[in-house]
Amino acid sequence: MSPCSKIAERIPVLNAYIRRNGRAPTLDELCALFHVRSKNTASVMARKFVGAGVLERTVSGRLVAPRCREAFS
């Protein structure tokens, strides 16, 4: 299984979390959400989610859910 397909499988779970909680998960919450023990693994996943456009990082490095651009159009 390619890493891209694994991220693609995880995107709906992440989007459901964001809809349910109204915010992006922390690294600890990513660990719990995807059943991983390492914060480094969660950090790598977060970087891939940012690359896929599912999450964004603030200037300070915090994970945030991207704003709904349609609402501002």
mmCIF file as Biopython writes it, N, C-alpha, C and O atoms, coordinates in Angstrom:
data_model
#
loop_
_atom_site.group_PDB
_atom_site.id
_atom_site.type_symbol
_atom_site.label_atom_id
_atom_site.label_alt_id
_atom_site.label_comp_id
_atom_site.label_asym_id
_atom_site.label_entity_id
_atom_site.label_seq_id
_atom_site.pdbx_PDB_ins_code
_atom_site.Cartn_x
_atom_site.Cartn_y
_atom_site.Cartn_z
_atom_site.occupancy
_atom_site.B_iso_or_equiv
_atom_site.auth_seq_id
_atom_site.auth_asym_id
_atom_site.pdbx_PDB_model_num
ATOM 1   N N  . MET A ? 1  ? 0.853   -1.174 0.000  1.0 0.0 1  A 1 
ATOM 2   C CA . MET A ? 1  ? 0.000   0.000  0.000  1.0 0.0 1  A 1 
ATOM 3   C C  . MET A ? 1  ? 0.900   1.237  0.000  1.0 0.0 1  A 1 
ATOM 4   O O  . MET A ? 1  ? 1.809   1.357  0.821  1.0 0.0 1  A 1 
ATOM 5   N N  . SER A ? 2  ? 0.636   2.135  -0.915 1.0 0.0 2  A 1 
ATOM 6   C CA . SER A ? 2  ? 1.460   3.338  -1.005 1.0 0.0 2  A 1 
ATOM 7   C C  . SER A ? 2  ? 1.087   4.317  0.104  1.0 0.0 2  A 1 
ATOM 8   O O  . SER A ? 2  ? -0.049  4.321  0.578  1.0 0.0 2  A 1 
ATOM 9   N N  . PRO A ? 3  ? 2.056   5.155  0.521  1.0 0.0 3  A 1 
ATOM 10  C CA . PRO A ? 3  ? 1.761   6.125  1.583  1.0 0.0 3  A 1 
ATOM 11  C C  . PRO A ? 3  ? 0.640   7.079  1.212  1.0 0.0 3  A 1 
ATOM 12  O O  . PRO A ? 3  ? -0.119  7.506  2.082  1.0 0.0 3  A 1 
ATOM 13  N N  . CYS A ? 4  ? 0.523   7.421  -0.069 1.0 0.0 4  A 1 
ATOM 14  C CA . CYS A ? 4  ? -0.539  8.343  -0.484 1.0 0.0 4  A 1 
ATOM 15  C C  . CYS A ? 4  ? -1.915  7.732  -0.255 1.0 0.0 4  A 1 
ATOM 16  O O  . CYS A ? 4  ? -2.841  8.423  0.168  1.0 0.0 4  A 1 
ATOM 17  N N  . SER A ? 5  ? -2.051  6.435  -0.535 1.0 0.0 5  A 1 
ATOM 18  C CA . SER A ? 5  ? -3.352  5.812  -0.349 1.0 0.0 5  A 1 
ATOM 19  C C  . SER A ? 5  ? -3.693  5.697  1.136  1.0 0.0 5  A 1 
ATOM 20  O O  . SER A ? 5  ? -4.861  5.766  1.516  1.0 0.0 5  A 1 
ATOM 21  N N  . LYS A ? 6  ? -2.667  5.521  1.974  1.0 0.0 6  A 1 
ATOM 22  C CA . LYS A ? 6  ? -2.915  5.447  3.412  1.0 0.0 6  A 1 
ATOM 23  C C  . LYS A ? 6  ? -3.409  6.800  3.933  1.0 0.0 6  A 1 
ATOM 24  O O  . LYS A ? 6  ? -4.328  6.855  4.749  1.0 0.0 6  A 1 
ATOM 25  N N  . ILE A ? 7  ? -2.804  7.877  3.464  1.0 0.0 7  A 1 
ATOM 26  C CA . ILE A ? 7  ? -3.262  9.216  3.849  1.0 0.0 7  A 1 
ATOM 27  C C  . ILE A ? 7  ? -4.676  9.443  3.323  1.0 0.0 7  A 1 
ATOM 28  O O  . ILE A ? 7  ? -5.522  9.998  4.024  1.0 0.0 7  A 1 
ATOM 29  N N  . ALA A ? 8  ? -4.929  9.016  2.092  1.0 0.0 8  A 1 
ATOM 30  C CA . ALA A ? 8  ? -6.259  9.182  1.501  1.0 0.0 8  A 1 
ATOM 31  C C  . ALA A ? 8  ? -7.317  8.447  2.317  1.0 0.0 8  A 1 
ATOM 32  O O  . ALA A ? 8  ? -8.450  8.915  2.429  1.0 0.0 8  A 1 
ATOM 33  N N  . GLU A ? 9  ? -6.957  7.301  2.887  1.0 0.0 9  A 1 
ATOM 34  C CA . GLU A ? 9  ? -7.901  6.561  3.733  1.0 0.0 9  A 1 
ATOM 35  C C  . GLU A ? 9  ? -8.148  7.274  5.056  1.0 0.0 9  A 1 
ATOM 36  O O  . GLU A ? 9  ? -9.219  7.133  5.646  1.0 0.0 9  A 1 
ATOM 37  N N  . ARG A ? 10 ? -7.168  8.036  5.524  1.0 0.0 10 A 1 
ATOM 38  C CA . ARG A ? 10 ? -7.283  8.703  6.819  1.0 0.0 10 A 1 
ATOM 39  C C  . ARG A ? 10 ? -7.960  10.069 6.738  1.0 0.0 10 A 1 
ATOM 40  O O  . ARG A ? 10 ? -8.436  10.580 7.752  1.0 0.0 10 A 1 
ATOM 41  N N  . ILE A ? 11 ? -8.009  10.657 5.568  1.0 0.0 11 A 1 
ATOM 42  C CA . ILE A ? 11 ? -8.600  11.991 5.416  1.0 0.0 11 A 1 
ATOM 43  C C  . ILE A ? 11 ? -10.064 12.025 5.865  1.0 0.0 11 A 1 
ATOM 44  O O  . ILE A ? 11 ? -10.438 12.955 6.580  1.0 0.0 11 A 1 
ATOM 45  N N  . PRO A ? 12 ? -10.916 11.061 5.484  1.0 0.0 12 A 1 
ATOM 46  C CA . PRO A ? 12 ? -12.309 11.121 5.969  1.0 0.0 12 A 1 
ATOM 47  C C  . PRO A ? 12 ? -12.423 11.053 7.493  1.0 0.0 12 A 1 
ATOM 48  O O  . PRO A ? 12 ? -13.297 11.693 8.078  1.0 0.0 12 A 1 
ATOM 49  N N  . VAL A ? 13 ? -11.549 10.287 8.135  1.0 0.0 13 A 1 
ATOM 50  C CA . VAL A ? 13 ? -11.558 10.199 9.604  1.0 0.0 13 A 1 
ATOM 51  C C  . VAL A ? 13 ? -11.185 11.562 10.197 1.0 0.0 13 A 1 
ATOM 52  O O  . VAL A ? 13 ? -11.805 12.025 11.154 1.0 0.0 13 A 1 
ATOM 53  N N  . LEU A ? 14 ? -10.169 12.189 9.616  1.0 0.0 14 A 1 
ATOM 54  C CA . LEU A ? 14 ? -9.740  13.503 10.086 1.0 0.0 14 A 1 
ATOM 55  C C  . LEU A ? 14 ? -10.831 14.548 9.861  1.0 0.0 14 A 1 
ATOM 56  O O  . LEU A ? 14 ? -11.104 15.362 10.743 1.0 0.0 14 A 1 
ATOM 57  N N  . ASN A ? 15 ? -11.456 14.529 8.681  1.0 0.0 15 A 1 
ATOM 58  C CA . ASN A ? 15 ? -12.529 15.487 8.408  1.0 0.0 15 A 1 
ATOM 59  C C  . ASN A ? 15 ? -13.703 15.303 9.363  1.0 0.0 15 A 1 
ATOM 60  O O  . ASN A ? 15 ? -14.316 16.282 9.788  1.0 0.0 15 A 1 
ATOM 61  N N  . ALA A ? 16 ? -14.018 14.059 9.701  1.0 0.0 16 A 1 
ATOM 62  C CA . ALA A ? 16 ? -15.100 13.798 10.655 1.0 0.0 16 A 1 
ATOM 63  C C  . ALA A ? 16 ? -14.741 14.361 12.028 1.0 0.0 16 A 1 
ATOM 64  O O  . ALA A ? 16 ? -15.598 14.912 12.720 1.0 0.0 16 A 1 
ATOM 65  N N  . TYR A ? 17 ? -13.466 14.220 12.425 1.0 0.0 17 A 1 
ATOM 66  C CA . TYR A ? 17 ? -13.018 14.779 13.704 1.0 0.0 17 A 1 
ATOM 67  C C  . TYR A ? 17 ? -13.184 16.298 13.706 1.0 0.0 17 A 1 
ATOM 68  O O  . TYR A ? 17 ? -13.668 16.874 14.680 1.0 0.0 17 A 1 
ATOM 69  N N  . ILE A ? 18 ? -12.780 16.938 12.611 1.0 0.0 18 A 1 
ATOM 70  C CA . ILE A ? 18 ? -12.868 18.397 12.523 1.0 0.0 18 A 1 
ATOM 71  C C  . ILE A ? 18 ? -14.323 18.844 12.572 1.0 0.0 18 A 1 
ATOM 72  O O  . ILE A ? 18 ? -14.642 19.820 13.251 1.0 0.0 18 A 1 
ATOM 73  N N  . ARG A ? 19 ? -15.212 18.151 11.866 1.0 0.0 19 A 1 
ATOM 74  C CA . ARG A ? 19 ? -16.637 18.506 11.898 1.0 0.0 19 A 1 
ATOM 75  C C  . ARG A ? 19 ? -17.219 18.323 13.301 1.0 0.0 19 A 1 
ATOM 76  O O  . ARG A ? 19 ? -18.006 19.146 13.768 1.0 0.0 19 A 1 
ATOM 77  N N  . ARG A ? 20 ? -16.824 17.240 13.962 1.0 0.0 20 A 1 
ATOM 78  C CA . ARG A ? 20 ? -17.368 16.931 15.287 1.0 0.0 20 A 1 
ATOM 79  C C  . ARG A ? 20 ? -16.869 17.910 16.345 1.0 0.0 20 A 1 
ATOM 80  O O  . ARG A ? 20 ? -17.636 18.310 17.221 1.0 0.0 20 A 1 
ATOM 81  N N  . ASN A ? 21 ? -15.588 18.303 16.276 1.0 0.0 21 A 1 
ATOM 82  C CA . ASN A ? 21 ? -14.985 19.129 17.316 1.0 0.0 21 A 1 
ATOM 83  C C  . ASN A ? 21 ? -14.821 20.588 16.933 1.0 0.0 21 A 1 
ATOM 84  O O  . ASN A ? 21 ? -14.560 21.423 17.799 1.0 0.0 21 A 1 
ATOM 85  N N  . GLY A ? 22 ? -14.966 20.911 15.676 1.0 0.0 22 A 1 
ATOM 86  C CA . GLY A ? 22 ? -14.855 22.292 15.238 1.0 0.0 22 A 1 
ATOM 87  C C  . GLY A ? 22 ? -13.439 22.833 15.209 1.0 0.0 22 A 1 
ATOM 88  O O  . GLY A ? 22 ? -13.239 24.046 15.138 1.0 0.0 22 A 1 
ATOM 89  N N  . ARG A ? 23 ? -12.450 21.944 15.263 1.0 0.0 23 A 1 
ATOM 90  C CA . ARG A ? 23 ? -11.050 22.372 15.240 1.0 0.0 23 A 1 
ATOM 91  C C  . ARG A ? 23 ? -10.185 21.200 14.800 1.0 0.0 23 A 1 
ATOM 92  O O  . ARG A ? 23 ? -10.646 20.060 14.735 1.0 0.0 23 A 1 
ATOM 93  N N  . ALA A ? 24 ? -8.934  21.495 14.502 1.0 0.0 24 A 1 
ATOM 94  C CA . ALA A ? 24 ? -7.976  20.454 14.129 1.0 0.0 24 A 1 
ATOM 95  C C  . ALA A ? 24 ? -7.495  19.725 15.376 1.0 0.0 24 A 1 
ATOM 96  O O  . ALA A ? 24 ? -7.452  20.318 16.455 1.0 0.0 24 A 1 
ATOM 97  N N  . PRO A ? 25 ? -7.134  18.461 15.251 1.0 0.0 25 A 1 
ATOM 98  C CA . PRO A ? 25 ? -6.625  17.726 16.405 1.0 0.0 25 A 1 
ATOM 99  C C  . PRO A ? 25 ? -5.194  18.119 16.755 1.0 0.0 25 A 1 
ATOM 100 O O  . PRO A ? 25 ? -4.436  18.572 15.897 1.0 0.0 25 A 1 
ATOM 101 N N  . THR A ? 26 ? -4.838  17.944 18.010 1.0 0.0 26 A 1 
ATOM 102 C CA . THR A ? 26 ? -3.452  18.118 18.439 1.0 0.0 26 A 1 
ATOM 103 C C  . THR A ? 26 ? -2.686  16.849 18.054 1.0 0.0 26 A 1 
ATOM 104 O O  . THR A ? 26 ? -3.280  15.879 17.585 1.0 0.0 26 A 1 
ATOM 105 N N  . LEU A ? 27 ? -1.375  16.862 18.254 1.0 0.0 27 A 1 
ATOM 106 C CA . LEU A ? 27 ? -0.590  15.660 17.957 1.0 0.0 27 A 1 
ATOM 107 C C  . LEU A ? 27 ? -1.016  14.493 18.854 1.0 0.0 27 A 1 
ATOM 108 O O  . LEU A ? 27 ? -1.088  13.353 18.397 1.0 0.0 27 A 1 
ATOM 109 N N  . ASP A ? 28 ? -1.296  14.778 20.125 1.0 0.0 28 A 1 
ATOM 110 C CA . ASP A ? 28 ? -1.778  13.717 21.020 1.0 0.0 28 A 1 
ATOM 111 C C  . ASP A ? 28 ? -3.099  13.139 20.524 1.0 0.0 28 A 1 
ATOM 112 O O  . ASP A ? 28 ? -3.312  11.927 20.570 1.0 0.0 28 A 1 
ATOM 113 N N  . GLU A ? 29 ? -3.977  14.006 20.053 1.0 0.0 29 A 1 
ATOM 114 C CA . GLU A ? 29 ? -5.268  13.547 19.544 1.0 0.0 29 A 1 
ATOM 115 C C  . GLU A ? 29 ? -5.105  12.777 18.231 1.0 0.0 29 A 1 
ATOM 116 O O  . GLU A ? 29 ? -5.855  11.835 17.976 1.0 0.0 29 A 1 
ATOM 117 N N  . LEU A ? 30 ? -4.135  13.165 17.396 1.0 0.0 30 A 1 
ATOM 118 C CA . LEU A ? 30 ? -3.846  12.383 16.193 1.0 0.0 30 A 1 
ATOM 119 C C  . LEU A ? 30 ? -3.380  10.982 16.563 1.0 0.0 30 A 1 
ATOM 120 O O  . LEU A ? 30 ? -3.768  10.004 15.924 1.0 0.0 30 A 1 
ATOM 121 N N  . CYS A ? 31 ? -2.542  10.883 17.601 1.0 0.0 31 A 1 
ATOM 122 C CA . CYS A ? 31 ? -2.085  9.572  18.080 1.0 0.0 31 A 1 
ATOM 123 C C  . CYS A ? 31 ? -3.277  8.699  18.468 1.0 0.0 31 A 1 
ATOM 124 O O  . CYS A ? 31 ? -3.359  7.539  18.065 1.0 0.0 31 A 1 
ATOM 125 N N  . ALA A ? 32 ? -4.184  9.249  19.236 1.0 0.0 32 A 1 
ATOM 126 C CA . ALA A ? 32 ? -5.353  8.493  19.680 1.0 0.0 32 A 1 
ATOM 127 C C  . ALA A ? 32 ? -6.279  8.168  18.506 1.0 0.0 32 A 1 
ATOM 128 O O  . ALA A ? 32 ? -6.817  7.064  18.425 1.0 0.0 32 A 1 
ATOM 129 N N  . LEU A ? 33 ? -6.459  9.111  17.613 1.0 0.0 33 A 1 
ATOM 130 C CA . LEU A ? 33 ? -7.378  8.947  16.488 1.0 0.0 33 A 1 
ATOM 131 C C  . LEU A ? 33 ? -6.936  7.832  15.547 1.0 0.0 33 A 1 
ATOM 132 O O  . LEU A ? 33 ? -7.762  7.076  15.036 1.0 0.0 33 A 1 
ATOM 133 N N  . PHE A ? 34 ? -5.624  7.733  15.322 1.0 0.0 34 A 1 
ATOM 134 C CA . PHE A ? 34 ? -5.112  6.749  14.376 1.0 0.0 34 A 1 
ATOM 135 C C  . PHE A ? 34 ? -4.353  5.610  15.053 1.0 0.0 34 A 1 
ATOM 136 O O  . PHE A ? 34 ? -3.665  4.838  14.385 1.0 0.0 34 A 1 
ATOM 137 N N  . HIS A ? 35 ? -4.476  5.503  16.361 1.0 0.0 35 A 1 
ATOM 138 C CA . HIS A ? 35 ? -3.919  4.388  17.132 1.0 0.0 35 A 1 
ATOM 139 C C  . HIS A ? 35 ? -2.419  4.221  16.909 1.0 0.0 35 A 1 
ATOM 140 O O  . HIS A ? 35 ? -1.938  3.128  16.612 1.0 0.0 35 A 1 
ATOM 141 N N  . VAL A ? 36 ? -1.698  5.316  17.057 1.0 0.0 36 A 1 
ATOM 142 C CA . VAL A ? 36 ? -0.237  5.264  17.015 1.0 0.0 36 A 1 
ATOM 143 C C  . VAL A ? 36 ? 0.285   5.742  18.365 1.0 0.0 36 A 1 
ATOM 144 O O  . VAL A ? 36 ? -0.377  6.509  19.063 1.0 0.0 36 A 1 
ATOM 145 N N  . ARG A ? 37 ? 1.466   5.284  18.718 1.0 0.0 37 A 1 
ATOM 146 C CA . ARG A ? 37 ? 2.025   5.630  20.026 1.0 0.0 37 A 1 
ATOM 147 C C  . ARG A ? 37 ? 3.004   6.790  19.963 1.0 0.0 37 A 1 
ATOM 148 O O  . ARG A ? 37 ? 3.199   7.496  20.952 1.0 0.0 37 A 1 
ATOM 149 N N  . SER A ? 38 ? 3.611   6.985  18.820 1.0 0.0 38 A 1 
ATOM 150 C CA . SER A ? 38 ? 4.697   7.953  18.702 1.0 0.0 38 A 1 
ATOM 151 C C  . SER A ? 38 ? 4.197   9.318  18.236 1.0 0.0 38 A 1 
ATOM 152 O O  . SER A ? 38 ? 3.453   9.423  17.261 1.0 0.0 38 A 1 
ATOM 153 N N  . LYS A ? 39 ? 4.620   10.359 18.951 1.0 0.0 39 A 1 
ATOM 154 C CA . LYS A ? 39 ? 4.295   11.716 18.511 1.0 0.0 39 A 1 
ATOM 155 C C  . LYS A ? 39 ? 5.022   12.044 17.212 1.0 0.0 39 A 1 
ATOM 156 O O  . LYS A ? 39 ? 4.542   12.849 16.414 1.0 0.0 39 A 1 
ATOM 157 N N  . ASN A ? 40 ? 6.186   11.418 16.998 1.0 0.0 40 A 1 
ATOM 158 C CA . ASN A ? 40 ? 6.899   11.635 15.746 1.0 0.0 40 A 1 
ATOM 159 C C  . ASN A ? 40 ? 6.070   11.119 14.569 1.0 0.0 40 A 1 
ATOM 160 O O  . ASN A ? 40 ? 6.001   11.772 13.528 1.0 0.0 40 A 1 
ATOM 161 N N  . THR A ? 41 ? 5.449   9.970  14.727 1.0 0.0 41 A 1 
ATOM 162 C CA . THR A ? 41 ? 4.585   9.427  13.680 1.0 0.0 41 A 1 
ATOM 163 C C  . THR A ? 41 ? 3.410   10.363 13.438 1.0 0.0 41 A 1 
ATOM 164 O O  . THR A ? 41 ? 3.039   10.610 12.291 1.0 0.0 41 A 1 
ATOM 165 N N  . ALA A ? 42 ? 2.823   10.884 14.510 1.0 0.0 42 A 1 
ATOM 166 C CA . ALA A ? 42 ? 1.719   11.834 14.372 1.0 0.0 42 A 1 
ATOM 167 C C  . ALA A ? 42 ? 2.188   13.101 13.672 1.0 0.0 42 A 1 
ATOM 168 O O  . ALA A ? 42 ? 1.450   13.678 12.872 1.0 0.0 42 A 1 
ATOM 169 N N  . SER A ? 43 ? 3.402   13.534 13.964 1.0 0.0 43 A 1 
ATOM 170 C CA . SER A ? 43 ? 3.959   14.727 13.326 1.0 0.0 43 A 1 
ATOM 171 C C  . SER A ? 43 ? 4.164   14.503 11.825 1.0 0.0 43 A 1 
ATOM 172 O O  . SER A ? 43 ? 3.893   15.392 11.017 1.0 0.0 43 A 1 
ATOM 173 N N  . VAL A ? 44 ? 4.643   13.316 11.460 1.0 0.0 44 A 1 
ATOM 174 C CA . VAL A ? 44 ? 4.818   12.983 10.042 1.0 0.0 44 A 1 
ATOM 175 C C  . VAL A ? 44 ? 3.457   12.958 9.349  1.0 0.0 44 A 1 
ATOM 176 O O  . VAL A ? 44 ? 3.313   13.466 8.236  1.0 0.0 44 A 1 
ATOM 177 N N  . MET A ? 45 ? 2.460   12.366 10.010 1.0 0.0 45 A 1 
ATOM 178 C CA . MET A ? 45 ? 1.107   12.347 9.437  1.0 0.0 45 A 1 
ATOM 179 C C  . MET A ? 45 ? 0.584   13.770 9.264  1.0 0.0 45 A 1 
ATOM 180 O O  . MET A ? 45 ? 0.002   14.105 8.232  1.0 0.0 45 A 1 
ATOM 181 N N  . ALA A ? 46 ? 0.794   14.606 10.281 1.0 0.0 46 A 1 
ATOM 182 C CA . ALA A ? 46 ? 0.331   15.989 10.213 1.0 0.0 46 A 1 
ATOM 183 C C  . ALA A ? 46 ? 0.971   16.706 9.032  1.0 0.0 46 A 1 
ATOM 184 O O  . ALA A ? 46 ? 0.300   17.453 8.320  1.0 0.0 46 A 1 
ATOM 185 N N  . ARG A ? 47 ? 2.272   16.481 8.819  1.0 0.0 47 A 1 
ATOM 186 C CA . ARG A ? 47 ? 2.964   17.108 7.694  1.0 0.0 47 A 1 
ATOM 187 C C  . ARG A ? 47 ? 2.350   16.657 6.366  1.0 0.0 47 A 1 
ATOM 188 O O  . ARG A ? 47 ? 2.208   17.457 5.441  1.0 0.0 47 A 1 
ATOM 189 N N  . LYS A ? 48 ? 1.990   15.389 6.276  1.0 0.0 48 A 1 
ATOM 190 C CA . LYS A ? 48 ? 1.367   14.873 5.056  1.0 0.0 48 A 1 
ATOM 191 C C  . LYS A ? 48 ? -0.040  15.442 4.868  1.0 0.0 48 A 1 
ATOM 192 O O  . LYS A ? 48 ? -0.450  15.730 3.743  1.0 0.0 48 A 1 
ATOM 193 N N  . PHE A ? 49 ? -0.779  15.602 5.968  1.0 0.0 49 A 1 
ATOM 194 C CA . PHE A ? 49 ? -2.106  16.220 5.876  1.0 0.0 49 A 1 
ATOM 195 C C  . PHE A ? 49 ? -1.994  17.676 5.422  1.0 0.0 49 A 1 
ATOM 196 O O  . PHE A ? 49 ? -2.815  18.147 4.634  1.0 0.0 49 A 1 
ATOM 197 N N  . VAL A ? 50 ? -0.992  18.381 5.912  1.0 0.0 50 A 1 
ATOM 198 C CA . VAL A ? 50 ? -0.761  19.765 5.483  1.0 0.0 50 A 1 
ATOM 199 C C  . VAL A ? 50 ? -0.420  19.783 4.002  1.0 0.0 50 A 1 
ATOM 200 O O  . VAL A ? 50 ? -0.923  20.629 3.263  1.0 0.0 50 A 1 
ATOM 201 N N  . GLY A ? 51 ? 0.422   18.869 3.563  1.0 0.0 51 A 1 
ATOM 202 C CA . GLY A ? 51 ? 0.782   18.781 2.152  1.0 0.0 51 A 1 
ATOM 203 C C  . GLY A ? 51 ? -0.403  18.471 1.266  1.0 0.0 51 A 1 
ATOM 204 O O  . GLY A ? 51 ? -0.464  18.915 0.120  1.0 0.0 51 A 1 
ATOM 205 N N  . ALA A ? 52 ? -1.355  17.699 1.802  1.0 0.0 52 A 1 
ATOM 206 C CA . ALA A ? 52 ? -2.557  17.350 1.044  1.0 0.0 52 A 1 
ATOM 207 C C  . ALA A ? 52 ? -3.605  18.458 1.100  1.0 0.0 52 A 1 
ATOM 208 O O  . ALA A ? 52 ? -4.617  18.391 0.403  1.0 0.0 52 A 1 
ATOM 209 N N  . GLY A ? 53 ? -3.366  19.484 1.934  1.0 0.0 53 A 1 
ATOM 210 C CA . GLY A ? 53 ? -4.310  20.593 2.037  1.0 0.0 53 A 1 
ATOM 211 C C  . GLY A ? 53 ? -5.450  20.358 2.996  1.0 0.0 53 A 1 
ATOM 212 O O  . GLY A ? 53 ? -6.386  21.156 3.048  1.0 0.0 53 A 1 
ATOM 213 N N  . VAL A ? 54 ? -5.394  19.274 3.763  1.0 0.0 54 A 1 
ATOM 214 C CA . VAL A ? 54 ? -6.467  18.959 4.702  1.0 0.0 54 A 1 
ATOM 215 C C  . VAL A ? 54 ? -6.314  19.765 5.987  1.0 0.0 54 A 1 
ATOM 216 O O  . VAL A ? 54 ? -7.304  20.144 6.613  1.0 0.0 54 A 1 
ATOM 217 N N  . LEU A ? 55 ? -5.069  20.024 6.375  1.0 0.0 55 A 1 
ATOM 218 C CA . LEU A ? 55 ? -4.767  20.848 7.541  1.0 0.0 55 A 1 
ATOM 219 C C  . LEU A ? 55 ? -3.836  21.973 7.111  1.0 0.0 55 A 1 
ATOM 220 O O  . LEU A ? 55 ? -3.212  21.917 6.051  1.0 0.0 55 A 1 
ATOM 221 N N  . GLU A ? 56 ? -3.757  22.988 7.952  1.0 0.0 56 A 1 
ATOM 222 C CA . GLU A ? 56 ? -2.813  24.088 7.738  1.0 0.0 56 A 1 
ATOM 223 C C  . GLU A ? 56 ? -2.047  24.296 9.032  1.0 0.0 56 A 1 
ATOM 224 O O  . GLU A ? 56 ? -2.465  23.841 10.097 1.0 0.0 56 A 1 
ATOM 225 N N  . ARG A ? 57 ? -0.926  24.985 8.928  1.0 0.0 57 A 1 
ATOM 226 C CA . ARG A ? 57 ? -0.145  25.350 10.114 1.0 0.0 57 A 1 
ATOM 227 C C  . ARG A ? 57 ? -0.146  26.864 10.253 1.0 0.0 57 A 1 
ATOM 228 O O  . ARG A ? 57 ? -0.066  27.591 9.263  1.0 0.0 57 A 1 
ATOM 229 N N  . THR A ? 58 ? -0.238  27.328 11.488 1.0 0.0 58 A 1 
ATOM 230 C CA . THR A ? 58 ? -0.137  28.756 11.753 1.0 0.0 58 A 1 
ATOM 231 C C  . THR A ? 58 ? 1.335   29.144 11.711 1.0 0.0 58 A 1 
ATOM 232 O O  . THR A ? 58 ? 2.207   28.288 11.561 1.0 0.0 58 A 1 
ATOM 233 N N  . VAL A ? 59 ? 1.605   30.428 11.843 1.0 0.0 59 A 1 
ATOM 234 C CA . VAL A ? 59 ? 2.982   30.909 11.870 1.0 0.0 59 A 1 
ATOM 235 C C  . VAL A ? 59 ? 3.747   30.275 13.025 1.0 0.0 59 A 1 
ATOM 236 O O  . VAL A ? 59 ? 4.944   30.008 12.914 1.0 0.0 59 A 1 
ATOM 237 N N  . SER A ? 60 ? 3.054   30.036 14.131 1.0 0.0 60 A 1 
ATOM 238 C CA . SER A ? 60 ? 3.701   29.438 15.302 1.0 0.0 60 A 1 
ATOM 239 C C  . SER A ? 60 ? 3.813   27.915 15.194 1.0 0.0 60 A 1 
ATOM 240 O O  . SER A ? 60 ? 4.423   27.281 16.055 1.0 0.0 60 A 1 
ATOM 241 N N  . GLY A ? 61 ? 3.234   27.324 14.153 1.0 0.0 61 A 1 
ATOM 242 C CA . GLY A ? 61 ? 3.363   25.893 13.942 1.0 0.0 61 A 1 
ATOM 243 C C  . GLY A ? 61 ? 2.181   25.054 14.386 1.0 0.0 61 A 1 
ATOM 244 O O  . GLY A ? 61 ? 2.208   23.829 14.261 1.0 0.0 61 A 1 
ATOM 245 N N  . ARG A ? 62 ? 1.144   25.699 14.904 1.0 0.0 62 A 1 
ATOM 246 C CA . ARG A ? 62 ? -0.037  24.959 15.340 1.0 0.0 62 A 1 
ATOM 247 C C  . ARG A ? 62 ? -0.832  24.441 14.151 1.0 0.0 62 A 1 
ATOM 248 O O  . ARG A ? 62 ? -0.890  25.077 13.099 1.0 0.0 62 A 1 
ATOM 249 N N  . LEU A ? 63 ? -1.438  23.281 14.336 1.0 0.0 63 A 1 
ATOM 250 C CA . LEU A ? 63 ? -2.317  22.730 13.312 1.0 0.0 63 A 1 
ATOM 251 C C  . LEU A ? 63 ? -3.676  23.405 13.405 1.0 0.0 63 A 1 
ATOM 252 O O  . LEU A ? 63 ? -4.228  23.572 14.493 1.0 0.0 63 A 1 
ATOM 253 N N  . VAL A ? 64 ? -4.200  23.786 12.267 1.0 0.0 64 A 1 
ATOM 254 C CA . VAL A ? 64 ? -5.545  24.367 12.222 1.0 0.0 64 A 1 
ATOM 255 C C  . VAL A ? 64 ? -6.286  23.777 11.030 1.0 0.0 64 A 1 
ATOM 256 O O  . VAL A ? 64 ? -5.680  23.373 10.037 1.0 0.0 64 A 1 
ATOM 257 N N  . ALA A ? 65 ? -7.598  23.737 11.151 1.0 0.0 65 A 1 
ATOM 258 C CA . ALA A ? 65 ? -8.426  23.308 10.038 1.0 0.0 65 A 1 
ATOM 259 C C  . ALA A ? 65 ? -8.487  24.450 9.036  1.0 0.0 65 A 1 
ATOM 260 O O  . ALA A ? 65 ? -8.612  25.609 9.432  1.0 0.0 65 A 1 
ATOM 261 N N  . PRO A ? 66 ? -8.401  24.148 7.757  1.0 0.0 66 A 1 
ATOM 262 C CA . PRO A ? 66 ? -8.493  25.228 6.767  1.0 0.0 66 A 1 
ATOM 263 C C  . PRO A ? 66 ? -9.871  25.877 6.810  1.0 0.0 66 A 1 
ATOM 264 O O  . PRO A ? 66 ? -10.876 25.215 7.071  1.0 0.0 66 A 1 
ATOM 265 N N  . ARG A ? 67 ? -9.902  27.152 6.555  1.0 0.0 67 A 1 
ATOM 266 C CA . ARG A ? 67 ? -11.181 27.870 6.555  1.0 0.0 67 A 1 
ATOM 267 C C  . ARG A ? 67 ? -11.977 27.498 5.325  1.0 0.0 67 A 1 
ATOM 268 O O  . ARG A ? 67 ? -11.424 27.191 4.269  1.0 0.0 67 A 1 
ATOM 269 N N  . CYS A ? 68 ? -13.251 27.532 5.480  1.0 0.0 68 A 1 
ATOM 270 C CA . CYS A ? 68 ? -14.137 27.258 4.348  1.0 0.0 68 A 1 
ATOM 271 C C  . CYS A ? 68 ? -14.129 28.487 3.451  1.0 0.0 68 A 1 
ATOM 272 O O  . CYS A ? 68 ? -14.732 29.508 3.781  1.0 0.0 68 A 1 
ATOM 273 N N  . ARG A ? 69 ? -13.462 28.388 2.347  1.0 0.0 69 A 1 
ATOM 274 C CA . ARG A ? 69 ? -13.334 29.527 1.444  1.0 0.0 69 A 1 
ATOM 275 C C  . ARG A ? 69 ? -14.628 29.890 0.763  1.0 0.0 69 A 1 
ATOM 276 O O  . ARG A ? 69 ? -14.800 31.037 0.351  1.0 0.0 69 A 1 
ATOM 277 N N  . GLU A ? 70 ? -15.553 28.943 0.628  1.0 0.0 70 A 1 
ATOM 278 C CA . GLU A ? 70 ? -16.831 29.208 -0.007 1.0 0.0 70 A 1 
ATOM 279 C C  . GLU A ? 70 ? -17.679 30.181 0.815  1.0 0.0 70 A 1 
ATOM 280 O O  . GLU A ? 70 ? -18.458 30.955 0.260  1.0 0.0 70 A 1 
ATOM 281 N N  . ALA A ? 71 ? -17.523 30.138 2.129  1.0 0.0 71 A 1 
ATOM 282 C CA . ALA A ? 71 ? -18.312 31.001 3.006  1.0 0.0 71 A 1 
ATOM 283 C C  . ALA A ? 71 ? -17.945 32.467 2.822  1.0 0.0 71 A 1 
ATOM 284 O O  . ALA A ? 71 ? -18.757 33.350 3.100  1.0 0.0 71 A 1 
ATOM 285 N N  . PHE A ? 72 ? -16.726 32.732 2.355  1.0 0.0 72 A 1 
ATOM 286 C CA . PHE A ? 72 ? -16.274 34.104 2.204  1.0 0.0 72 A 1 
ATOM 287 C C  . PHE A ? 72 ? -16.416 34.615 0.782  1.0 0.0 72 A 1 
ATOM 288 O O  . PHE A ? 72 ? -16.099 35.774 0.511  1.0 0.0 72 A 1 
ATOM 289 N N  . SER A ? 73 ? -16.884 33.782 -0.126 1.0 0.0 73 A 1 
ATOM 290 C CA . SER A ? 73 ? -17.010 34.190 -1.532 1.0 0.0 73 A 1 
ATOM 291 C C  . SER A ? 73 ? -18.201 35.086 -1.762 1.0 0.0 73 A 1 
ATOM 292 O O  . SER A ? 73 ? -18.443 35.514 -2.890 1.0 0.0 73 A 1 
#
